[in-house]
Amino acid sequence: MTLAENLLYTTIKLIAFKGGVPTSTGTGFMFAFAQNGDQIVPCIVTNKHVVEGADMIRARLHFGKDNEPSGEFVNCDFDISGGVPFWHPEPNIDLCAFAYADIIRQAESQGKTIFFRHLDMSLVPEDGDWPYFDALEEVTMIGCPNGLADEANNLPISRRGITATSLGKDYNGKPEFMVDMACFPGSSGSPIFIYDRNGYLDRKSNTYNMGTQRIKLVGILYSGPLISNDGRIVLSHTPRVEVASMMHLGNAIRASELRVLDRLIRQTTAVPVPPAEVGEVVEN
C-alpha cells in the first residue's frame, strides 16, 4: 500500500449516541500514545465536542486478512457513559482520546483481525520545527464532512487546501492555526497533514529535496467560522430568517497538543500493547 492509501486507514467516522439515539457525527483517527520500546497505548483521537453528552461512540472498522483490508467491516461500540478517559486538561483545547485495544483483543478472541494504520508522535513536528514551516503550506485533511464517507469501502474523504495563517505563529495567541479549505460539521476531529509527494524545501538547510516525500501531522480540525446572512420570505408579515454559511475556513489545533495527551496517558493505568497487535505505524 502507498503512503496515501495508508493515511486513509488511519481515519474513521464516529457516530455519537445518547440513550440509543444517534446525536451527531464526527471524525477520529488512530494514534499510538505512550510509546515505550515495543509497547504503545492505542487510542482514537477526536474533539471533545464530538463526544460530549454522548454515552456511546460507534466506529465502523475494517476486518483484515494477510495484513490487508479484507473488504468486510464491523461496527464497534465504545461505552463512554462514564466519560472519555483522556481529556485535554485545558478547557479551551477541544481534544480528547479513548483507548481501543479492548476492541482489538475482542476481535482476536473471535479469530478476527481488525485492520487499520495508526499515527504516532514521530509525525508531529518538534517545538523547534514550527518556525521553519513556510507562511503558506499546502495541507491535506482526511475526514467525514457532514458525515459523508465512502460507505461501500468504509473510507473517509480527503480534501486539500492551504494554510490560511502561519504554522509558525500561534493564531490569536492560541496553539492553533487556520486552513483555507471547505470545512463542515462532521469534519471535526479530522487530522491535517503536510503531505508533499514529490519534494519539498527544507528551510532549515535551505535545500530542496527533489523526489522525497514528506508527511507531517500538523493539526486537528475543530471548528469553522460562519457568516450569517439575512434572508427574506415574502409573506404577509415578512418573517425574518437567518442563514449561516460556511466561509471555507477551518480552525485547527496544533498537533503538538497531542504531547499533552501523551503525558496524561503515561500517568494512567492504561495497559500498553505491542504495536503488532494494533496495525502498523504510518512512517514518515
N, C-alpha and C positions, 0 to 999 in steps of 0.2 A: 504493500500500500504506500502511496505517496504521502508526503508530509501534509498536503492539503486534505487528503482523504482521512488521515489520522485525526486531524483537527475536528472534522465533523463528528467523530465518535467521542469527543470529549464533552459534548454539549447536549442537553436534553430538555424537553418541555416538562414543566412542572404544573400540576393542577392542584390547587388548594381546595380542601373540603372542610365544611363545618356541619357536624351532625349528619353526615352522609350526603350533603348537598354541595355541589361544586360552586365555589365563590369567586375564583379568579384563576388566571393562568400567568405563568412567568417562565423564566429560563434559569437553568442551573448548569454548572459544569463540574466535572470531576477533578479533584485536586488532591495531591499527596502531601499531607502535613507531617510534621514531627519526624522527619527522616533521621534515622539513626542506624547507620550501616545498611543492612538489608531489611530494615523494618520501617514501616510507614503507618500513618493513620489516614486511611482513605475517606474523604468527605465530599459531599456535594455543597458547593458554594452558591449562594443566591443573595437576594436583597432581603432585609428584614421585612419590608412591607409586603413582599410576596407571600410570606408565611404567617404574618401577624394576624391573630384572630382565628387561625385555622387549627383543626385538631388532627388533620391527616394531610399528607402530601403524596400525590401519586406521580410516579415516573414510569415511563414505558421503556424498558431496557431490552437490549439485544441478547439473544442466545448466540453462543459461539461454537464453532467446530474447527479444529485444527488451526487455532489462532486466527480465525477469520470469522466475520459475521455470517451466521447461517441463513439469514432471511426470516427467522422466526423471532417473535418478540413476546415479552411478558410484562404485565402491569405489576409494579412493585409499590406497595403502600407503606409509607413511613408514619408511624404513630408519633405525633408531636403534641399530643394532648397535655403533656407535662412541660411543654416549651421546647424550643430549639436549644440544644445544649451549648453551642458555641456562638455567642452573641458578641459582636464587636462592642467593647466597653464604652466607646464614645457614642452618646445618643444621636449625634448628628451624622454619623457614618453608617450608611444603610447597607450593612454587610453582616452575614451570618453563615454558619455551616452546620451540617449534621452528618454523622458517620453512616456509611453504607456497607461496612464489612459484614454485618449480620446477614444482609441480603445475599451477598456472595456465598457465604457459608451455607445458608439455607438452600440455595440452588445446587451447590456441590453435594449436599447431603441427599439430594434427589437425583444425582447423576447428571446434572446440567451444569453448563458453564455460561456465565454472563460475560459478554464481550463488550469492551469499551477501551478507550485510551484516557489516561489522566495527565494533567499538567502538574508541574512541580515548581519549586522555588528557583530552580536554575533558569527558568524562563522569565523571571521577574527581574527587572533592572536593579542593580545595586544603587545605593543612595548617590554615589559619585557618578553614575551613568546618566542621570536625568538631564543635567545641563548640556550634554553633548547631543541630545536629540535636536533636530532642526526645528525652526519655528513652524514649518509646515511639513507634516509627515503623512504619507498615505497609511490608512488603517483599515483593518478588516474586522467586522463584527459578526459573530455567529450566534444565532438565537431564534426565537419563535415570535415574531411581531404579531400582535393581536391573536396569539395562539396558533398562528399559521405554521405548518411544517409539512414535509413530505410524508404524509401518513402511510403511504404504501410501502415506503422504505424506512420509515421511522427515523428520518434525518431532519436536522434543523435547516434554517435558511441563512445563507451568507450575504453580507452586504459590504460594500466598500465606500470609503469616503476619505476625508482628510481631517486632520486636527484643526479645530476652529480657534483654539487657544494653545499657547506653547506648552509642550510637555515639561519643559524645564522650569516652569513657573507655576506656583500654586494659584489656581483660579480663584479670585476674590478671597485670597488668604486661606483657602481650604485645600486639603490634599486631593485635588481633583482637577479635571480639565474638561473642555467641551470638544465634541466632534461634530463635523458638518456631514450629516447623513440622515436619512429618514429613520426616525426612532419612534416606536409606537408602544403603547401598553402591551405587555407580553414579552417585549424585548428586555424588560427589567431583569437584571442578573446575567445579561449576555457578556461573555468575555470579549475584550477588544485587543486585537493584536497589531503589531507592526510585522507584516509578512512580506518581505522583499524576496521575490522568487529568482531574480536574475542578476542580483548585485546590489550593492549599497555603498554609500560614502561613510567611511569611518572617520568621524570628526575628531576623534582623539588623536589619530595618527595622520589625519588629512590625506587619506589614501582611499581610492575606490576599489572595492573588492568585486572584480568582474566575475560574473557567473557563480557567485556564492550566495546561498540562501541565508536569510536572517529571519528568525522568529523570536519575538518578544511579547510577553503578556504585559500590556501596559495599563489596562483598566477594566473596570466592570461598570456597565451602564446601570444607572438607577433612576433617571428621570429625563424629561424633555420639556422645555418651555412651551407654553401655549400662547396663542394670540386670540383674543376674544373679539369677535365681530358682531356688531348689531345687525340683526335682520328683521324684516317685517313680513307679517302675513296679513294680507288685505282682507279684513273682516269688518263688521260694523263697529267694533270697539278697538280695532287695530291693536291686538296684544303685542307685547314686546318679547322677543326671544333672543337668547344669546347663543352663539355658535362658537365653540372653541376649536381652533385649527392648529395642527402641528406646524412648527416652524422649521422642520428638517434640521434640528439641532438636538444634541443629546448631552446630558451631564454624566460624567463618568468618574468613579472613584479611582484614584491611583492604585495600581496593583500592589504597591509597596505596603498598603494597609493589610494585605494578606499576612505579612510578617507579624502583625499584632495578633491575628487569629492563631498563627502558628505558635507563638509564645503561650497563648491561653490554652491551646490544646496540649502542649507539652506539660502543663501544670495539672492536667486532669488525669483521671484513671483510665482513659480510653486505651484499649488494648491494641498495640500495633500488630500488623501482619506483614508477611513478606510480600513485596511487590508482585511476585509471580502469581499470587492469588487474585490480584485485582487489575490485571491488564498491564500493558507496557506504558512507559512514560513517553510522551511526545518529546523528542530530543531536539535541541537547538542545533 
